[in-house]
Amino acid sequence: MTKILVTGATGNVGPHVVRELLERGVSARAFVRDVGKAEKMPGDGFELASGNFADEGSIRAAMEDVDAIFLACANDPRQVEYETRVIDAAQETGVRRIVKLSALGAEIGARVAFWDWHGRIEEYLRASGIPAVVLRPTFSMTNLLGSAEQVRHAGSLFLPAGGASISMVDPRDVAAVAAVALTESEHDGKTYALTGPEAITLERVAEELSAVAGRRVQYVSVPDEAARGSMIEAGMPEFVAGQIVAVFGILRSGAQAQTTSAVRDLTGREPYNFARFAHDHAWLFQHAGAGEPVEV
């Protein structure tokens, strides 16, 4: 039976990849650093492999009897080192396919460091000779969960997005595409740009959040420096805050205003729109006690 290793299994996309694979009757092994978080993952019937990207031994142990790998790592200054280490181990152990989670805009020398890192890893993966698929999603809808507390307490969404239209994508759609790419060889060698069904502004996002939060939510576009300062004040490292502000600057230029049909083409269904995402996460944006979690 095919067995797939899912790295980043407790991240935004990984848990959904595990669930998608199980629903297809595919054996999944989740590579996790925090076993406690893994216990909260949706579904059951998957294997757990405890370890981390810095521990080469744990990576190799997790690859035993594995046919394919979903390669995902949180943005980290050592991300290139971590992911190329996985690629090296996969090459040596005979893994037959890697599906890499990247980002739209990934290229070596990109203005955003995270995208530069992805570009370097993509190049290394291509050079490895392992059959691979690269997924480049746009801005993730889950990024907006970081503003949930603002919405709950102030009824406002403060972000430096200006009037940008963004074809943001639901991680569940990214996971559905990943499951297809991991189990079907016809996608080897391809790169897919993954988007939601439409490009929407933050004003529209605020309207959708208003509908599920039971109160008016307003979007306030803030200057870059104000946004950066607020993130740092909240405890975010200066480097990360600067990179996030740079991403929003690129979004304001219209870089992610277009949609693609990749989710529909690979999964056979329409991608989730933001209204669906807001509904499924409504309890996070409501006042405490106003609602209960929705199974997503």
HUGIJO-V693994 format. One line per field, one symbol per residue. ss: DSSP state (a for helix, b for strand, c for the rest). phi: phi as a letter, one per 20 degrees, with the letter a starting at -180 (. if undefined). psi: psi as a letter, one per 30 degrees, with the letter a starting at -180 (. if undefined). Layout:
# HUGIJO-V693994
ss = ???
phi = ???
psi = ???
This chain:
# HUGIJO-V693994
ss = ccbbbbcccccccaaaaaaaaaacccbbbbbbccaaaaccccccccbbbbcccccaaaaaaacccccbbbbcccccccaaaaaaaaaaaaaaacccbbbbbcccccccccccaaaaaaaaaaaaaaaacccbbbbbbccbaaaaaaaaaaaaaacbbbbccccccbccbcaaaaaaaaaaaaacaaacccbbbbcccccbcaaaaaaaaaaaaccccbbbbccaaaaaaaaaaccccaaaaaaaaaaaaaaacccccccccaaaaaaccccccaaaaaaacaaaaccccccccccc
phi = .fcdedemfdefdggffgfffffemdfcceecedfffffeffnbndedcerbffdgffffffegmeebcedbbfgbgdgffffffffgffffenfeacdeedbfofafngfeggffgfgffgffffffnfgbcdddffgegfgfffeffgffedmccdbeeldgecefcegffffffgffffdcffegndcdedcffbecefffgffffgfeembfddecedfgfffffffffeofgggfgfffffffffffenfceedcegfffedncfffefgfffffdgffdeggneadgdfc
psi = kkkkkjlhfgaeeeeeeeeeeefggkkkkkjkejeeeefgkkllgllkjkalffjeeeeeeffkgkelkjjkkkkkfgeeeeefeeeeeeeffgkfkkjkjbkkfklkglekeeeeeeeeeeeeeefffkklkkkilakkefffffgeeeeeefgljjlhfbgkkkhlkkfeeeeeeeeeeffkfffkglkkkklaflkllfeeeeeeeeeffglkkkkjklleeeeeeeeeefgkkeeeeeeeeeeeeeeffgfhflllgeeeeefglklklfeeeeefgefffllkffllkkk.
